[in-house]
Amino acid sequence: MTLEASLVLPLFLFAMTASMLFGEMIMIQGRMYHGLVEAVREMAVEEYYYNHKNRHGTVWMARTLQKKYGGEGSQSGAVKIGNVSFVGSQIPNGQDEIELHMSYQISLNYPFIGTKKIRIKEKVAQKAFTGYQPTAFEAGKGYAYVTEYGTVYHTSMQCSHIMLKISDGGEVEKYLNGETKYEPCAKCIKDTAQEVHQLFVAKEGDCYHSSLSCSGLTRLIRKVTIWEVEGMELCSRCGK
């Protein structure tokens, strides 16, 4: 063997070995990621059960499923996996997602130069299957409340649009002189110059009234089934 060959051959063998180790590392990384994806999918399917039954620990679940899909048969003597961690995983997170964070260390045993350690981090999220809650319309259950001339429906009798809090206006002159936010009611106060001794206002209203029987202060409320208000909009206050 010539001098040149004796110098080139070790470099060639090292390059070939390094390429093989790098390729195996890529393959292992793919298997680990695939295992994490499958783990998230399975956990997303099982979320409804665990949401209503006893839930296993997140680390236990993640480790078990990751081992099932990505851990076994994924390493050789020259390439090893270690220090697997699932710190930061959320099952579910604030958006009803299964979110798994996995980090692990791959050790590449290169000839002549020793071991090279690489830290890998992966993150996978999947929408959890938490079940579907039908709306009142879809379920065909429940009741709503409507007023005689209203264009919206209410889900609560306590809604301030229909359960008005009426109080004595107090100093009449302030209202008549426009010193408050309230306008004169167009129904019961025809002329602001008329003699008025007492006024009434609703907390959520924008008009003052001279009579408690004014239609602006009274509400004729009907209780109907939810199907009867289909097509009407929900009251903005009930919908909050």
C-alpha positions as CSV (number, residue, x, y, z in Angstrom):
1,M,0.0,0.0,0.0
2,T,1.4,3.4,-1.0
3,L,1.7,6.3,1.4
4,E,-1.1,8.2,-0.3
5,A,-3.4,5.2,0.0
6,S,-2.6,4.8,3.7
7,L,-3.5,8.4,4.3
8,V,-6.6,8.5,2.1
9,L,-8.1,5.1,3.2
10,P,-8.7,6.1,6.9
11,L,-10.3,9.4,5.8
12,F,-12.5,7.6,3.3
13,L,-13.6,5.1,6.0
14,F,-14.2,7.9,8.4
15,A,-16.3,9.8,5.9
16,M,-18.3,6.7,5.1
17,T,-18.9,5.9,8.7
18,A,-19.8,9.5,9.5
19,S,-22.3,9.5,6.6
20,M,-23.9,6.2,7.8
21,L,-24.2,7.6,11.4
22,F,-25.7,10.8,10.1
23,G,-28.2,8.9,8.0
24,E,-29.1,6.6,10.9
25,M,-29.6,9.7,13.1
26,I,-32.0,11.2,10.6
27,M,-33.9,8.0,10.4
28,I,-34.1,7.8,14.2
29,Q,-35.2,11.4,14.4
30,G,-38.0,10.6,11.9
31,R,-39.1,7.6,13.9
32,M,-39.2,9.6,17.1
33,Y,-41.2,12.4,15.5
34,H,-43.6,9.9,14.0
35,G,-44.0,8.3,17.4
36,L,-44.8,11.7,18.9
37,V,-47.3,12.5,16.2
38,E,-49.1,9.1,16.7
39,A,-49.0,9.7,20.5
40,V,-50.7,13.1,20.1
41,R,-53.3,11.6,17.8
42,E,-54.2,8.8,20.1
43,M,-54.3,11.1,23.1
44,A,-56.6,13.5,21.2
45,V,-59.0,10.6,20.5
46,E,-58.8,9.5,24.1
47,E,-59.3,13.0,25.5
48,Y,-63.1,12.7,25.8
49,Y,-62.7,9.6,28.0
50,Y,-60.0,11.1,30.2
51,N,-61.9,14.4,30.4
52,H,-64.8,12.5,32.0
53,K,-62.9,9.7,33.8
54,N,-59.7,9.4,35.7
55,R,-56.8,11.0,33.7
56,H,-53.4,9.4,33.6
57,G,-50.4,11.6,34.1
58,T,-49.2,13.5,31.0
59,V,-45.7,12.2,31.2
60,W,-46.8,8.6,31.7
61,M,-49.1,8.8,28.7
62,A,-46.5,10.5,26.5
63,R,-43.7,8.1,27.4
64,T,-45.9,5.1,26.9
65,L,-47.2,6.1,23.5
66,Q,-43.8,7.5,22.3
67,K,-42.2,4.2,23.3
68,K,-44.9,2.3,21.4
69,Y,-44.3,4.1,18.2
70,G,-40.8,5.5,18.3
71,G,-38.7,4.0,21.1
72,E,-38.2,0.3,20.4
73,G,-35.7,-0.7,17.7
74,S,-34.7,2.9,17.0
75,Q,-31.1,2.8,18.2
76,S,-28.0,0.8,17.5
77,G,-24.6,0.5,19.2
78,A,-23.2,3.5,17.4
79,V,-26.3,5.7,17.8
80,K,-28.1,5.9,21.1
81,I,-31.0,7.9,22.5
82,G,-31.2,9.2,26.0
83,N,-32.5,11.9,28.4
84,V,-36.0,11.9,26.9
85,S,-38.1,14.6,28.4
86,F,-41.7,15.8,28.0
87,V,-41.4,18.9,30.1
88,G,-43.8,21.6,28.9
89,S,-46.4,19.2,27.5
90,Q,-50.1,20.3,28.1
91,I,-53.0,17.9,28.0
92,P,-55.0,19.8,27.0
93,N,-53.8,23.3,26.7
94,G,-56.0,26.4,26.9
95,Q,-57.3,25.9,23.4
96,D,-58.5,22.3,23.8
97,E,-55.4,21.0,22.1
98,I,-53.1,18.1,23.0
99,E,-49.7,19.7,23.0
100,L,-46.6,17.5,23.5
101,H,-43.1,18.8,23.9
102,M,-40.4,16.2,23.5
103,S,-36.6,16.7,23.8
104,Y,-34.0,14.0,23.8
105,Q,-30.3,13.4,23.2
106,I,-28.8,11.5,20.4
107,S,-25.2,10.2,20.9
108,L,-23.2,9.4,17.8
109,N,-20.2,7.2,18.4
110,Y,-17.7,8.3,15.8
111,P,-14.5,6.2,15.3
112,F,-11.2,7.9,16.3
113,I,-12.8,11.1,17.6
114,G,-15.2,9.8,20.2
115,T,-18.9,10.5,20.9
116,K,-20.8,13.5,19.6
117,K,-24.0,14.4,21.5
118,I,-26.9,16.3,19.8
119,R,-30.0,17.6,21.6
120,I,-33.2,17.4,19.6
121,K,-36.5,19.2,20.4
122,E,-39.9,18.4,18.9
123,K,-43.4,19.9,19.4
124,V,-46.7,18.5,18.1
125,A,-50.2,19.8,18.7
126,Q,-53.5,18.3,17.8
127,K,-57.1,19.4,18.4
128,A,-58.6,17.3,21.2
129,F,-61.8,15.3,20.6
130,T,-63.7,16.7,23.6
131,G,-67.1,15.9,22.3
132,Y,-69.8,18.2,20.8
133,Q,-72.4,20.1,22.8
134,P,-75.4,20.9,20.7
135,T,-77.0,24.3,20.9
136,A,-80.4,24.8,22.3
137,F,-81.8,25.0,18.7
138,E,-80.1,21.7,17.7
139,A,-81.2,20.0,20.9
140,G,-84.7,21.3,20.5
141,K,-84.9,22.0,24.2
142,G,-85.3,25.1,26.4
143,Y,-87.4,28.3,26.4
144,A,-86.9,31.9,25.5
145,Y,-88.6,35.1,26.4
146,V,-89.9,37.7,24.0
147,T,-91.7,41.1,24.4
148,E,-94.8,42.2,22.5
149,Y,-92.9,44.4,20.0
150,G,-89.4,43.1,20.5
151,T,-87.2,42.0,17.6
152,V,-84.8,39.9,19.7
153,Y,-85.3,37.0,22.2
154,H,-84.0,36.6,25.7
155,T,-82.7,33.6,27.5
156,S,-83.2,35.0,31.0
157,M,-86.1,36.7,32.7
158,Q,-83.6,38.7,34.7
159,C,-82.2,40.4,31.5
160,S,-82.1,44.1,32.2
161,H,-83.8,44.8,28.8
162,I,-87.1,43.2,30.1
163,M,-86.7,43.3,33.9
164,L,-86.4,47.0,34.3
165,K,-85.1,48.6,37.5
166,I,-87.3,51.7,37.8
167,S,-86.6,54.5,40.3
168,D,-88.0,57.9,41.2
169,G,-86.3,60.5,39.1
170,G,-85.7,62.8,42.1
171,E,-85.3,66.5,41.2
172,V,-87.8,67.0,38.4
173,E,-86.2,70.3,37.3
174,K,-82.9,68.7,36.3
175,Y,-84.6,66.3,33.9
176,L,-86.9,69.0,32.4
177,N,-84.0,71.4,31.9
178,G,-81.9,68.7,30.1
179,E,-79.3,68.5,32.9
180,T,-79.3,64.6,32.8
181,K,-78.6,62.0,30.1
182,Y,-82.3,61.2,29.9
183,E,-84.6,62.5,27.1
184,P,-88.3,63.0,27.6
185,C,-90.4,60.0,26.7
186,A,-92.3,60.6,23.4
187,K,-95.2,58.6,24.7
188,C,-96.1,59.9,28.1
189,I,-94.5,63.4,28.0
190,K,-96.0,65.3,25.1
191,D,-94.9,68.7,26.2
192,T,-92.0,69.4,28.6
193,A,-93.8,72.5,29.7
194,Q,-96.7,70.6,31.3
195,E,-96.8,70.5,35.0
196,V,-94.9,67.4,36.3
197,H,-94.4,66.6,39.9
198,Q,-92.8,63.2,39.7
199,L,-90.7,61.4,37.1
200,F,-89.6,57.8,36.7
201,V,-86.5,56.4,35.0
202,A,-85.2,53.0,34.2
203,K,-81.6,52.2,35.1
204,E,-80.8,50.8,31.6
205,G,-83.1,53.3,29.8
206,D,-82.5,56.6,28.1
207,C,-85.8,58.4,28.7
208,Y,-87.7,59.8,31.7
209,H,-91.4,59.2,32.2
210,S,-94.2,60.8,34.0
211,S,-96.3,57.6,34.5
212,L,-95.4,54.2,35.7
213,S,-98.0,52.7,33.3
214,C,-96.2,54.2,30.3
215,S,-95.5,51.4,27.7
216,G,-91.9,52.6,27.8
217,L,-91.6,51.2,31.3
218,T,-93.8,48.1,31.0
219,R,-93.0,44.9,29.3
220,L,-95.5,42.3,28.1
221,I,-93.4,39.2,28.2
222,R,-94.2,35.8,26.7
223,K,-92.4,32.5,27.4
224,V,-92.0,30.5,24.2
225,T,-90.2,27.4,23.2
226,I,-86.8,27.9,21.6
227,W,-88.1,26.7,18.2
228,E,-90.5,29.6,18.1
229,V,-87.7,32.2,18.1
230,E,-85.7,30.6,15.3
231,G,-84.6,33.4,13.0
232,M,-84.6,36.1,15.7
233,E,-81.4,37.4,17.1
234,L,-80.3,36.8,20.6
235,C,-80.4,39.8,23.0
236,S,-76.9,41.4,23.2
237,R,-77.0,41.3,27.0
238,C,-78.2,37.7,27.3
239,G,-75.5,36.6,24.9
240,K,-72.7,38.0,27.0
